[in-house]
């Protein structure tokens, strides 16, 4: 974690709001994932934080990538464009999955020359793939339990397990190649049983597919959802890894490739936001601080990711329960109504928020004309 002194020095040098990415933490989280899930190849979910420097660091560390749009694909492609054509093509096939189950026709047409792996979960998507990306390899997204996850996904994506082999058969008859199945247990999944149920469902689909003559399935994509340690209530990643390793060993032979799409787990703890107090008032008896960032910017994850980020002060002093508001004119721009902060902070003092690397800056806007926080990369 970046030290308080370094954060203050960077704020003096660059101004605020400042989004500080610690690449040593990115590498450490990736290494931890690979250490505890040795059979699982990590495809970093670029949507969690698409900063090109993060992608570059993970590319150098040996990561693969999960993209959900052509702009994300191109961010990854930028790192490999210097490879010879054949090496680049092989790299894309083995290192990029386009995991968004619903894709527009233009994106599919642009993707086809790269022959990527792509997700699908319905008949109409198969028809689109046949028309616009017939050279892609397919991975069928399954609907699985999302109970207890911070962000639920199965209401929007995933086919019913009972329909899965029919969709594999349909794609085969259309001349497409289905490589395997995928699932997502929901973002920030703290109910580890979701993974167990999803692996059991995947194994049952494999078995039914084999019984109906489709024995070419070779990939199980266990998606994302690996929880970041936001607080002490989150069970250790090592506990989840033990469960996944045991189930994968029990259900799938060694020739089946297991991949995953960690995003939050890789980058959540790798960034810190530094902001400046720009206003101070007492309203209805409560001390209120206003800072030069907010819900429409780096703290967007409060709204879009159902995540609460806490603020700390570099200055010490007697604390009290305060409200913290963002810089825009919208009352929705409320960061917290219950932050414990020193009561004697002044305009111009700095606050910081840790563990804000995932789904924060990625969904920042320019509402009210305020720009996004400046990004500074350290330990690159």
Rosetta blueprint (number, residue, H / E / L):
1 X L
2 X L
3 X L
4 X H
5 X H
6 X H
7 X H
8 X H
9 X H
10 X H
11 X H
12 X H
13 X H
14 X H
15 X L
16 X L
17 X L
18 X E
19 X E
20 X E
21 X E
22 X E
23 X H
24 X H
25 X H
26 X H
27 X H
28 X H
29 X H
30 X H
31 X H
32 X H
33 X H
34 X H
35 X H
36 X H
37 X L
38 X L
39 X L
40 X E
41 X E
42 X E
43 X E
44 X E
45 X E
46 X H
47 X H
48 X H
49 X L
50 X L
51 X L
52 X H
53 X H
54 X H
55 X H
56 X H
57 X H
58 X H
59 X H
60 X H
61 X H
62 X L
63 X L
64 X E
65 X E
66 X E
67 X E
68 X L
69 X L
70 X H
71 X H
72 X H
73 X H
74 X H
75 X H
76 X H
77 X H
78 X H
79 X H
80 X H
81 X L
82 X L
83 X L
84 X L
85 X H
86 X H
87 X H
88 X H
89 X H
90 X H
91 X H
92 X H
93 X H
94 X H
95 X H
96 X E
97 X E
98 X E
99 X L
100 X L
101 X L
102 X L
103 X L
104 X L
105 X H
106 X H
107 X H
108 X H
109 X H
110 X H
111 X H
112 X H
113 X L
114 X L
115 X L
116 X L
117 X E
118 X E
119 X E
120 X E
121 X L
122 X L
123 X H
124 X H
125 X H
126 X H
127 X H
128 X H
129 X H
130 X H
131 X H
132 X H
133 X L
134 X L
135 X L
136 X L
137 X E
138 X E
139 X E
140 X E
141 X E
142 X E
143 X L
144 X L
145 X L
146 X L
147 X L
148 X L
149 X E
150 X E
151 X E
152 X L
153 X L
154 X L
155 X L
156 X L
157 X L
158 X L
159 X E
160 X L
161 X H
162 X H
163 X H
164 X H
165 X H
166 X H
167 X H
168 X H
169 X H
170 X H
171 X H
172 X H
173 X H
174 X L
175 X L
176 X L
177 X E
178 X E
179 X E
180 X E
181 X E
182 X E
183 X L
184 X L
185 X L
186 X L
187 X E
188 X E
189 X E
190 X L
191 X L
192 X L
193 X H
194 X H
195 X H
196 X H
197 X H
198 X H
199 X H
200 X H
201 X H
202 X H
203 X H
204 X H
205 X H
206 X H
207 X H
208 X H
209 X H
210 X H
211 X H
212 X L
213 X L
214 X L
215 X L
216 X L
217 X L
218 X L
219 X E
220 X E
221 X E
222 X L
223 X L
224 X L
225 X L
226 X E
227 X L
228 X L
229 X L
230 X L
231 X L
232 X L
233 X L
234 X L
235 X L
236 X L
237 X H
238 X H
239 X H
240 X H
241 X H
242 X H
243 X H
244 X H
245 X H
246 X H
247 X H
248 X H
249 X H
250 X H
251 X H
252 X L
253 X L
254 X L
255 X L
256 X L
257 X E
258 X E
259 X E
260 X E
261 X L
262 X L
263 X L
264 X H
265 X H
266 X H
267 X H
268 X H
269 X H
270 X H
271 X E
272 X E
273 X E
274 X E
275 X E
276 X E
277 X E
278 X E
279 X E
280 X E
281 X E
282 X E
283 X E
284 X L
285 X L
286 X E
287 X E
288 X E
289 X E
290 X E
291 X E
292 X L
293 X L
294 X L
295 X L
296 X L
297 X L
298 X H
299 X H
300 X H
301 X H
302 X H
303 X H
304 X H
305 X L
306 X L
307 X L
308 X L
309 X L
310 X L
311 X L
312 X E
313 X E
314 X L
315 X L
316 X L
317 X L
318 X L
319 X E
320 X E
321 X E
322 X E
323 X E
324 X E
325 X E
326 X L
327 X L
328 X L
329 X L
330 X L
331 X L
332 X L
333 X L
334 X E
335 X E
336 X E
337 X E
338 X E
339 X E
340 X E
341 X E
342 X E
343 X L
344 X L
345 X L
346 X L
347 X L
348 X L
349 X L
350 X E
351 X E
352 X E
353 X E
354 X L
355 X L
356 X L
357 X L
358 X L
359 X L
360 X L
361 X H
362 X H
363 X H
364 X L
365 X L
366 X L
367 X H
368 X H
369 X H
370 X L
371 X L
372 X L
373 X L
374 X E
375 X E
376 X E
377 X E
378 X E
379 X L
380 X L
